[in-house]
Structures are given as structure tokens and as C-alpha cells.
Amino acid sequence: MAEKISLINDLKERGLRVTPQRAIILEAIEKLSGHITAEDIFALVQKSSPYISLATVYRTLDLLKELGLITESHMGTGTTHYALMTHGPHHHAVCRKCNRSIELPHDAFMPLVEKLHSEYNFIADANHVVILGWCQECQPED
């Protein structure tokens, strides 16, 4: 069985201070699964610690993003979503009309990533790509 990743331990190992508020937020992030928003985290945190502000949640998310522990994505809804890096590289096709999301395999993006590197000497950060468009039900008529 794989060992569970602990954000608290990861921060401590990097020499960062883990305040009680930060620990509560980190535990909430680990409890929620998949793509989450700051508001999702805030709502869960508020159940046990109403003194923690939404600004504190955002500061913690910014730190985790800076440390490479979470990814940030914009899924076309106007709200930023976050996922733990342990979720692995993955991608989405998101409908602009109904917000339906289709998860896409990472392998599908590797030829583009390789071409960007070989032809343009560009290293793409393509661990979490979101492509906006229209699903079959919402496609505009010609």
C-alpha cells in the first residue's frame, strides 16, 4: 500500500512553519478530492474553525502552488480550481456552455509538448491542461 502524502509533513521537511490555521487548511485540502476551489476548502474549514478567513485559505494555496504541491487550473467557470500534484498529470476538455468536463489522457499531449521543445526550444508546463470548447450536446449549429 502506498504511503499517504502529508502536506503538513512536507512543509515541515522544507523548514516551513505550520501554524494551527495552516494545519487545518492543509488537512481540509487532503480530505477533499479531485478539483477543489478555495471556497470548497473555506466551507470545510469553517465547520471546525470559523476564525480562519478566506484570505488565509488563499495565502496557503499560493504557498502550496509556489512549492509545487498543487496545480491551479481555470476550468472555464470563472473559478480557479486546485488539485494535489499527487493527482498526477491530467487534462480536461470543458464545455463553454454546460461546463461538462471530459478527462483526457496525458499521452495525448506528449507529441505537442515534444514538438514545442524540439522546434521552438520551449519547455511546456503541461501537467494540467484545460481546453475549452463545446460538447456534442452544446455545439453551435452551422
Secondary structure as UniProt FT lines:
FT   HELIX           7..13
FT   TURN            14..15
FT   HELIX           20..31
FT   HELIX           38..48
FT   TURN            50..51
FT   HELIX           54..66
FT   TURN            67..68
FT   STRAND          70..74
FT   STRAND          80..84
FT   HELIX           85..87
FT   STRAND          91..95
FT   TURN            96..98
FT   STRAND          101..104
FT   HELIX           106..109
FT   HELIX           110..120
FT   STRAND          130..133
FT   HELIX           136..138
//
